[in-house]
């Protein structure tokens, strides 16, 4: 059984660097219902799990490189909780 938690990720930098990170971090979750497949933060994009790692060993590789064996997940019941928010008082 998975253990769920909530986290806050603050990405800081020059506007073009932050925009580049946000674009590179996007992914697709094919297990989600239609219309909810876009992931704004997909651990498997930064860095991706190497395709040559056997399926049964992927969890260990992910724990070593990401700190968790699962990617990010946004609960459909709380979609706004997982959206990127820009600080209106700060220039990007």
N, C-alpha and C positions, 0 to 999 in steps of 0.2 A: 504494500500500500504506500502511496506517495505521501510525503509530509509537505503540506503547503505552507508558504510564508509570504509575506508582503515585504517589498523592498523599494527603496527610492534610489534611483541612479541619477546623479548630477553630472552632466557632460558640459565641460567648460572649455572655451577656446575662442579663436577667431571665428567669425561667422562662416566663412567658407570651410573651415575645418570641422565645425560642428555640423553643418549641412552635409558634408561628405560622410561623416560618421553615421548620421541618421539615415542616409541613403544606403550606405553599405550594410547597416544593421537590419534592414528590412528582410523579411522572409515570408514563406507561405506555409501554413499548417493545413495539410490536406485532410486531416482528421476532423476539422471543424465544419460546422454546417455552412452551406452556400451563403456567400455574402459576409462571412466572418473569417475567411481564410487568411487575410493579410495579417502578418505579425510585424509590429513596429520594432520589436527587438527579438532577434533570432540568434541565440548563442551559436548555432551551427553556421553562421556567416562569419564570425569573428573569434577565433579561427575555426574553420570548418573541421568536422571530424574527417580524418583521412579515409578515403573510400576503400583502401586496402586493409583496413582493420576489420577483423572478423566481427560479425554482429554481436557475438557473445562477449567480446572484449571492449566494445564501444563504451559501455558504462564506466569502466575503469579509466579509459583514456579521457573521457569527459570529466570525471571527477578530478583527475590530475591537472587538466588544463582549464577547466571552467569552475571547479569547486562544487559541481553538482553533476549528476548523471542525466538530468532532464533539462530541456531548454526552457525558456521563458514561456509563461502561459498567462493569458488575460481571460479571466472568468467572464463568460458572456453575460452573467447577471450584473456585473459591474464594469461595463466597457470603458467608462470614462476614467476609471482608476488607473488604467494601463496606458493612457495616452500621454504623449510627450507634451509637456507644458513649458512654454517659454516665459521667462521672468520679464514682465512688461517694463520693469524699472531698470533693466540692464540692456545695454547695447550689444548686439551680436554682430 
